[in-house]
Amino acid sequence: MAVSHFDGNVWSIPEIQDVAPLEIHPSAHVLHYSSEIFEGLKAYSRPDGSAQIFRLDKHVSRMKRSAELLFLPFPGKEVVTRVVCDLVAENRESIPPPPDGALYIRPALIGMDPNIGAAGTASETAMFFVLNSPVGAYFTGEKPLRIVIEEKGMRSVPGYGSAKTGGNYAAALGHVLRARDEHQADQVLFCPGGDVQETGASNFMLLDDETLVTKPLDDNAVLHGVTRDSVLTLADNFGYKIEERDFHADEILAWIAGGGEAALSGTAAVLAGVGTFIRGGTEYYAGGEGGLVGPNTKRLRDALTAIQNGTAEDKFGWLTKV
Ligand SMILES: Cc1ncc(COP(=O)(O)O)c(C=O)c1O
């Protein structure tokens, strides 16, 4: 892991150290007022022993935006970029091999002001740290997912959907746990009032042989997914028509009834096909009874993982080699 502290004036030189508990005052701003943001990205090992980080610049830019939304001091894009690269270089030998293995990189930034009465005050001090851990596939990509359509609850307060902050995951958790318990579901798709947004941990798309449909980006409701952007770029390059537009939960059911596919995109999910939607207790299947991952989902997933693993050319300049 790497750690740097901001005392209100300067950031300390980031230190790479063994993973160990952090020291934090019990009245620290983050523990009471949730001044926390984070990122999640991956590095992949290459046959020559080096490593490559996927779309580091996009993740660093999003982290800066999240820090602004939570009024947290930010160490600067250059510093974050350098710390992530140095830490991946340090952990290069611990990256499990492709196709499914990767190094998960978790940068985080927390408010440290030791002041219990600071609910209405931005934290002037902060800690930035990066934690790396080896991972395998989160969803294998083969298993079609079960997704509950949630039309009442929301995963974030409007205006904060584009912030990668812990509070949004806390807000989604009850829905996710209930969906798992009651319907053996993998995730919940938040569609307040029918408006299709995203799941608790990924963006959402409809696709078929010609078209890809996904919600447009705004600051209000959805995280600006790096995988979403990458899949849209690949799909556009393959000649799919890209429709970034709002759509209703009814359209999902009509889309899969007509033979279309649905998928979740994210650093962990990569591009994972949905086989079953559960709405109002009734199950609806994509790709036939029981649900199947469709060919367009597989095609785009394979194209993406080939770039990430270095078996296809990095023609969009997405990889940072370390
Ligand atoms: C709520 C949410 N939406 C979307 C995504 C997808 O973002 P990305 O593709 O940048 O990982 C994530 C994270 O993986 C997420 O937590």
The ligand as an SDF file (V2000), in Angstrom:
LIG
                    3D

 16 16  0  0  0  0  0  0  0  0999 V2000
  -22.2010    2.2410   -9.1070 C   0  0  0  0  0  0  0  0  0  0  0  0
  -21.2370    1.8770  -10.1620 C   0  0  0  0  0  0  0  0  0  0  0  0
  -21.5750    2.1100  -11.4480 N   0  0  0  0  0  0  0  0  0  0  0  0
  -20.7410    1.8070  -12.4560 C   0  0  0  0  0  0  0  0  0  0  0  0
  -19.5060    1.2320  -12.2140 C   0  0  0  0  0  0  0  0  0  0  0  0
  -18.6290    0.9050  -13.3600 C   0  0  0  0  0  0  0  0  0  0  0  0
  -17.5540    1.7840  -13.4180 O   0  0  0  0  0  0  0  0  0  0  0  0
  -16.1700    1.3250  -14.0690 P   0  0  0  0  0  0  0  0  0  0  0  0
  -16.4900    0.7570  -15.3910 O   0  0  0  0  0  0  0  0  0  0  0  0
  -15.3870    2.5810  -14.1430 O   0  0  0  0  0  0  0  0  0  0  0  0
  -15.5860    0.3210  -13.1320 O   0  0  0  0  0  0  0  0  0  0  0  0
  -19.0970    0.9930  -10.8960 C   0  0  0  0  0  0  0  0  0  0  0  0
  -17.7840    0.4440  -10.5400 C   0  0  0  0  0  0  0  0  0  0  0  0
  -17.2510   -0.5000  -10.9750 O   0  0  0  0  0  0  0  0  0  0  0  0
  -19.9980    1.3110   -9.8430 C   0  0  0  0  0  0  0  0  0  0  0  0
  -19.6500    1.0700   -8.5770 O   0  0  0  0  0  0  0  0  0  0  0  0
  1  2  1  0
  2  3  1  0
  2 15  2  0
  3  4  2  0
  4  5  1  0
  5  6  1  0
  5 12  2  0
  6  7  1  0
  7  8  1  0
  8  9  2  0
  8 10  1  0
  8 11  1  0
 12 13  1  0
 12 15  1  0
 13 14  2  0
 15 16  1  0
M  END
$$$$
